């Protein structure tokens, strides 16, 4: 069995994708984002999402589903997350689904397909992907995207002006960042499983292919497709997603994500990071920042997502 390096003290800034950083900065500068975050807190969205999970899904323990539980334990150890999130299992959907919620008390949930389709090593990748939200301290923004459709119905133009905010690009900016944050999360997944082949097959299963379809030829052709996409299209993807990210929830972008992860791996940055993490010491120190954007970024009058991204 492969021995994986424990990345003690690793900081998410060391593997953060630049498109993630750029998109989040753009979102945080947008007028109206601060009152919307406060309104989400006022409505107790964090507590509501937690209640929905624990009231609907099966809690995973080391006794009932040891494969899942132990993979989450190992992932948290590798990525230096001190507090183990609660883990839940939910019903099958025909494809792999996972999520993380909870700013104060995180919950990770996976569906039946994730448990049945993924090997123990591939689960490290999937859990690393989700645990990255804790490392980056961005769960609040992910939850905002999660409940945005409901918020639009709850918040009238007289209470917060949500209609105007969405029209000015807030929702577009939010979903654009959610997609770009996946690129950082994929890197965290690779850091957790520490094998590009495992990460690749996990991504292919996320794309909808169970184990029995993953022949050598299928995997080779998928890697060719992913690299071709990155070479021919990724440079302009950030512009395209200004328009497409609103409907991103219907699109997996797995080929694009795989291509970008391969680019990071091939560049040597992944190996350099793994080799230079010194146990007991942070790989990088960054100034503390607040998750509330008004403390980090002054609002810009007349700011527009499309023109300012």
N, C-alpha and C positions, 0 to 999 in steps of 0.2 A: 504494500500500500504506500502511496506517495506521502512523503512528509512535507507538510505545508508550513511556511514560515509564519510565525505570529508577528503581525505588524504593529507592535506596541507603540503607542503614541502617534500613529499615523493621522495626519490632518487631511481633511477632504480637499483642501486647497491644492494639495500636491498632485491630485489626479483630476481636478475639475476641468471639464471641457470648456474651451474659450467661448463657444457658442452659448453654453449654459450661463456663464458669467455675464456675457453681453445681454442676453435676453432677460435675465433677472434684473440687471441694472436698468434696462429699459422699462420693465414693468414697475419697479419701485419708484421711478421718477414720474410715473403717470399721475396726474391730478385725480384725486378721488379714491386712490387705492387705500389710503390710511383710514378714512371713514368706513370703507367697506370691510376692512379687517376688524375694526371695532364693532361694527354691526354684527359680524359673524360671531364675535365673542359674546356680544349682548344676547344673541339668540341661543347661546349654549350649543353651538353646532358640534363642538368637540365632544361634549357629553352625549349628545344625541347619537352621533355616529358610533360611539363606543357602546351605548345601550343597544343599538340595532345589531351590532356584531355579537355581543355576548348573549343576546336574547334570541338569536336565530341560528347560530352556528355552533359546531361541536368543539369544545376546548381540547387542545392537544396536550398530552402529558408524555413523560418518558415511558409511562406504563402502557397507555393505549395505542400510541402511534410513535414508537421509538425512532423509526427512521426519520420522520419529520422533525421531531423534537431535538434529536442529537445533531442533525444538520444545522438547525438554527443555533444551537449552542456553539458548535464549532465555528460557524460564520461570525458570531459575535466575538468569540475569542480571537479569531484571526484579524478582524477589523477593529479590535479594541473598543468594543461597545460594552460598558461595564454592566448595565442593567439589561437582563434578558427580557425582551418584549413578550407579552402573552401571545400564544399561537392558537389560531382557530382554523378549522377545516369546514369548507362550505360545499354545497352540492355541485354536481357536475354541470358543465355548460356546453360540452362538446369540444372545448379547447382549453388550454391552460390559462388560468386567471389567478392573479395575486394582487394584494393591495396592502398598504400600511396606513393606519390612522392613529390619532392620539398624540397630541403635543406633550401632555404631561405624563400619560401612561400609554405608551405605544402598543398597538395591537397589529400583528402581522397575520394575514389570512391567506390561505391557498385553497384551491378547489380540488375536487376529486381527481381530475385529470393531471394536475401537478403531482399529486402523490403517486398516481399509477404510472404515468409516462416517464417521470424523471428518475434517474439513478440518484444514489446518495451524493455523488460528486456533483451532478448537475444541479441538485438542490442547493448546494453551496453557492453556485452562480446566482440562482433565483433569489435566495435569501440575501446575498450580498447586494444584489440590485435593489431590494427593498430597504435593507438596513442603511443604504447610502443616504436615505432621507433623514435618518437620525443623525448621521455623521455631519450632514450639511446644515442641519437645523432649519429645514425648509418645509416641514410637514404642514405648517399653517397654510402655505401657498397651495400645496397639493390638495388640501382639504377644501380650499376655496374653489378650486377648479372642479372638485368632486361634486360640490353642492351648487355650483353656479346656475344650472337650469332651474333649480328650486328657488334660489334666491331671487332670480328675475321675476318670479311670480309673487314672492313675498314682499319685495321692496317696490313700492310704487314710486312714481316720479315725484310725489309730494313728500316722501319720507327721506329719500336719499338721492333722487335723480338718477336711478340706476339705468333708466332708458337712455338718457343722454350719455352716461358713462360708457355703456355698451356701444352706442353709436359712434363714440369718439375713439373706440378701439381697445377699451380695457379688456373685454372678453377675448378679443383676438390676441392681444399681448399676453394674456394669461395662458391661453392654450398653446401659443407659440413657445413660451418658456417651458411648459410642461413637456413638450416634445424634446426641446433641447436638453432638458434635465435628464432625459433618458440616456443621453450620450455619456454623461457623468456616471449615471447609475450602472451602465454597462461596464464601465471601467472598474467600478467597485466590485461588480460581479466577478470579473476576471481576477481581481486581486484576492477575492475570497477562494475561488476554486484553483487558481494558479496554474491553469492549463488551458491554452487557447483552443485545443481540440474539444475539451469538455464545454467550454463556453460556446463554441460553434454548434455543437449538437444540441445544447440547451436552447439556443436561439432558434434552431431549425424546428425543434419541438414546439417552441412558442409560435412559430409560423404555422403550425398545424400538422406537422408530420410526426406520427408516432414512431417508436423504435424500429418496427418492422420495415419501414420505408427507407431507413437511413443506410443504404448501401454505400460502398466506396465511391461509385460513380455519381450517386446523388449528392453526396457531400462535396466531391471535387467540383461538380458543375455549379453547386450553390456558391462555393468560394470564388469561383471564376466570375459568377454573376455579381456577387457582392463587390469584388474588387473593380469590376468594370463600371458598376454604378458610381462608386466613389471617384474613379478617375474621370468619368465623363459628365457627372451630374452634380456631385456634392458641392463644388465651388459655388454653384448658383442656388443651392437648396435653401440657404437662409432667406433669399429673396422670394423664392416660390412659396415658402411656408407662411409668409405674411398673408397670403391669400388662402392657402390650403389648411392651415393649422386649426382654423375654426371647426372643421369637420374631422380633425385628426383622430377622434375617438373611434371612427369607423376604419381607420387605417393602422396597420401594425408598424409599417416602416422597418420591418425586420431586416430586409436586404440592406437598406441604407445603414441601419445601426450596426450590422455585422461588418460591412465594409469599413465604416469609420473605426470600429474597434480593432480590426485587422491593421488599419493604417497606424493606429497608436502602438500596437504591438510590434509591427515591423519597423517602426521608427527607432526602437530601442528604449523609448521612454518608460515602458512598462518594466523591462528588465532592470533599468537603472534605478527605478523607484524601489523595486523588490530588493535589489542588492544593497541599497544604501539606507534602508530602514535599520536604525540601531536600536535594539531592544532596550526599553526603558527611557528612550529619548524621543522627543517629537522630531519628525523629519523637517518640519517647517513651523515657524511661529508666525501667526498673523494677528493683527490687532483685533480686539473684540469688537463685534458689531452687533447692533440690535436687529431683531427680526422685523421690527416695525420701521417702515421705510422713511417716516418723517424724521427719524433721528439720524439717518444716514444720507439721505438724498433730498435736497430741497425740491419742492414741487415747482414745475416749470409752467408758467402761464402760456397757454397756447400750444402746449406740447401735443404732438400727434404721433401715434404709433407708427403709421406707415412711413412718414417722412423722417422720423427721428431714430428708427431702429438701427 
